Amino acid sequence: MTDSSQRIKELQNILEATKLLNASRDLDFILKELMNATLRLIKSADIGIIFLYDKSDNLLKSKYSFGFNDMNVSLKPGESITGITFMQMKTLHLESTEEVHEAMSSMSGETKEMLHNRIIRPMDTLLSAISCPLIHDGECIGVLVLDNYIGREPFTKDDVYLAELISVQATIAIKNAEKYSREIEAQDALKEYSQLVEMEKNKYQYSTFLHNKFTEMILNRNTSDDIIDEVSELLQTDVFIIDLFYSIVSYAGNHYDKREELEDIKPAILNYMNSEGDTVHYNKELGLWILLYPIFVSGDVFGWIGILMEENHLSELDRIVVEKCSNVVALEILKDYDMTNLEQSIRGDYFDNLLKGNSMDLENKFNQRYRIDFSQPQRMILINLLYQKSENPAYKYFRYFYQEVNALALKTFAKSLSIQKRNLIIVLVDDSESFDRDTMKSFHENLVKITEILESRARIHSSCVSIVSEKISSYDEFSNIYERTYKLFDIIPENSMCGCHFYEDYQVKKILLKNDKHDLVNFSRNVLSPVLEYSHSSKIELFKTLKTYIYNGGNWTKTKKDLHIHGNTLTYRLNRLKELMDADLDDYQTRLRIQLALEITDLYTEILSDM
């Protein structure tokens, strides 16, 4: 075959290869066919490798190879034959083993070691090499490297010419494939964006639907209970609301019926209540996941919506339901807040009229509304929440404290009316058969529990004191009795400020306080000194026995019962007291002096400092 015929055949082969390269948009296929066509056209080539330049790493990375075992190598620009070609942007034709090894001398030792292990034939037998840059728009995008070994003819200038022709067509095919790949990525991104837009559109439509639905329910005067009933149906699960005092105020749904169990495990749930965002946790007792979503009112948390779930997941649409539910319940709280303020204003007017003694106005305006019947004896309970000024709780907490106290009063007494005056709560109750000291003490114990919850929720140190007034028989007495009862806050000893007190118990103390403190302390110590200075270990038991016996009016049986001791023990202690005090405890005057001395110890506790 003549040289002319050979050249025509080679050009025909290149044309066929070009068609094949441009027929595909798959980069891996193009690189593979590029190598196959090159080795087919350039008979002297034993091995070949194609590098593409990665701008992000500034490295030439091997993308396809022939004659290597699992080839994966990266070269820096300027490193070895490939790097030199990349930097110079022109074809290298290395025509001898010496030239090849000299060009490869800039290769790192690690890369040389790797090539030595991966190239099928020994590197020392390399005879010649061709390295063609792949150039596009004046930039080198990669390098085509061909090597041959001893046993074949070295690469000729015609081989270089063919390699350069192939590299030009290969560059075009590679850039077309990259462009196509970017177009596909753009189409995928556009498709994903369209899906996202459609999803957001659906979410918006669903959100609008829920907003309209819940708004209509509010306009129809539906309550929070009705709202969470609807939410329970939408989510197909049980929903509940917990308020600031950790009470489950609403529960909807019969999918699990876990309200009673929730009450039992409430302490465990409290650990997951977050004032900043929603939380999800698994509860072993219920065997369910619990989502707690805060209810924000004017940027402050007023409670939580709880969702029972079998899986730790809520869909986007379900989360919208919970969010809208939270917003609607917040509106209900605001509405209730305004109604409570209005109601408190009306009750405040009622209380002010009581203080003024406007009986006719009261009869016409208020008594029928609140069912207060002053033809029957009434009592007044003053409840004072005590805390440091620096720890003043947010009004929302005191508001809930009042609501809890009001609910407790309605539950405890047959008839009651609670009125809030700053941090003071006044409760009017019928002095009927349902009101006695034991009931009042039980009421105060529950107040203490409410206060403890307030402490933990508002993060304050607080306590409450309750004072029960004397009987109120008519409107005319109300103002004076209120003033007398309120003044007891200044009389009650500091160490007793957290308890429940009755006005009748402090009438004597009020008289005593009109006397000089020094005289009162001396009187009390003189009367009680035989017991207070008694050196025996039984001093405390004797003092307690004396106090109980005197307060019981000398009733031996009641004293024994209150002290929970045997009758012989009580008789022994009373005889011992008579000996120590050289007094007849059954004598009225003696008992009176001792009782006054004991009343003084309540006012001035330092008298008992040695007890």
BELQUI-V565810 format. One record per helix or strand. SS is the DSSP state (hx for helix, st for strand). FROM is the first residue (numbers start at 1). LEN is the number of residues. If there is no record, write none. Layout:
ss=SS from=FROM len=LEN
ss=SS from=FROM len=LEN
This chain:
ss=hx from=3 len=20
ss=hx from=27 len=15
ss=st from=47 len=8
ss=st from=59 len=8
ss=st from=68 len=1
ss=st from=74 len=2
ss=hx from=80 len=9
ss=st from=92 len=3
ss=hx from=97 len=8
ss=hx from=109 len=10
ss=st from=119 len=1
ss=hx from=123 len=3
ss=st from=126 len=11
ss=st from=139 len=11
ss=hx from=157 len=63
ss=hx from=224 len=12
ss=st from=239 len=5
ss=st from=248 len=5
ss=hx from=259 len=6
ss=hx from=266 len=5
ss=st from=279 len=5
ss=st from=288 len=10
ss=st from=300 len=10
ss=hx from=316 len=41
ss=hx from=359 len=7
ss=hx from=367 len=4
ss=st from=378 len=10
ss=hx from=389 len=3
ss=hx from=395 len=18
ss=st from=416 len=6
ss=st from=424 len=7
ss=hx from=437 len=22
ss=st from=462 len=7
ss=st from=472 len=1
ss=hx from=475 len=16
ss=hx from=494 len=3
ss=st from=500 len=3
ss=hx from=503 len=10
ss=hx from=517 len=16
ss=hx from=539 len=13
ss=hx from=556 len=8
ss=hx from=567 len=15
ss=hx from=588 len=16
ss=hx from=605 len=4
